[in-house]
Amino acid sequence: MEPTSHMPALGRRQLMTGAAALAAAVGLGQRAFARPALARTAQDTVPATTPASALALMELPYADNALEPVISANTISFHHDKHHRAYLNNTNAAVAGSPLAGKPLEDIVRAAFEGSDAKSRSLFNNAAQVWNHDFYWRSMDPDGGGKPEGELLAAIERDFGGFDAFAEAFAKAATGHFASGWGWLVADEAGKLSVMSTGNADLPLVHGKRALLTIDVWEHAYYLDHQNRRADYVRQWMEKLANWRFAASNLAG
Ligand code: FE
């Protein structure tokens, strides 16, 4: 599946120095040390009008009910039309009229990550969540699950010692992450695969990793369908929805 208009090709790498320069250009304070992303479900302003350069809400690549019974149409509609849209609206409002307006989403995420002030943190929390959700929707396939094939399977077997060992590590990262966040399959600069979990809006691209696949483990992703049983959601997601073709395309990219 092709990247959305505001998500550059996933294999493209951009230098952090460029993000730092962009952050400085738009007046975002420079970060002095790594900080965890703050929990912020942005409720801020929504633009009264949408400029032509504004980021657009990614359309779902399947029907609302296509992921049932693992994820209901009710969950998908709230998640996409309310949560994802709020992150997008807040990102557009924050960058409107600034040099970041019209920039690719990844540039906005990196520039905000470089900032250390409250404005930067708020922008990062919203823009990164737009990126994460764009990636999450494509990490699922109504006909997904099972095992990957070809190069991706070979890389998983090489770096985890087998698919089952990977599946256990991924489930542990996703299920065991305390509080809101994300579980990821990632590749480093050398192409070595690993799993990671991130909190709140945090994401691999600001940690030098390339995302291959992600699962959203914020409660809004599963609570209506699985209540507190996050492990059930993660297990069923792996068995029936994991989009290995998407992951393989990210590894190849
Ligand atoms: Fe979410």
Boltz pocket constraint, residues with backbone or C-beta under 6 A from the ligand:
constraints:
  - pocket:
      binder: B
      contacts: [[A, 79], [A, 83], [A, 133], [A, 216], [A, 218], [A, 220], [A, 221]]
      max_distance: 6.0
